[in-house]
Amino acid sequence: MKEVVIFGAASGLGLAMVNYFTSNGVSVIGVARNVEKNALSTLCDKTYQCDATDQAQVSSVVESLSKDAIVISTMGSFRADIPVDYIGHRHLIDALESAGINRFLLVTSLGCGDSWQFMSARSKTGFGSAVREKSLAESYLQTSTLDFTILRPGGLKDGDVTNAGDLSQGKEVHGMITRHEVARLVHALLLQDKSKKQVFECVDPTVVYG
């Protein structure tokens, strides 16, 4: 893998992905609403400024990418006036299909899709609306023509790669994980053809709350 494209690259998990991939010799194209945030433009080989809630902006960025691009999205929002979680990913998925770019990994969260049943009432009250938006994005992606992978991490913390993150499918899991460990798992999944059309959860038993 020589290059990845990361949407939502300027902060949080996206920024951790930028740091992880560049430190592992992979070129990064960073896409964000504000490419000057956290000096993103100095970290990436190329950056694109893009408000993903604007379909035309998303299409313009995607049209500039190579057909064999590997695209990752960590985009998300919390209590935004226009949440990017669903509509931004709908625009991105549509644009990728139109451009003939097939490989796409979407990072959502525990609680999405069929894991909603395992969320606590408190969590559903606190950030359930964002999880439901992300679930809509998952559903839209799963009915697309893309070679997708969906990854649902547990609670995110700052921290280094631990090499202890645990991938699972279709079972109840709870826990935390560092952002850099999620990045490592994303890298591993993208290197495996068997991860296509699959949904995974991930937590790290060595990372604790607090």
Disulfide bonds with the S-S distance in Angstrom:
none
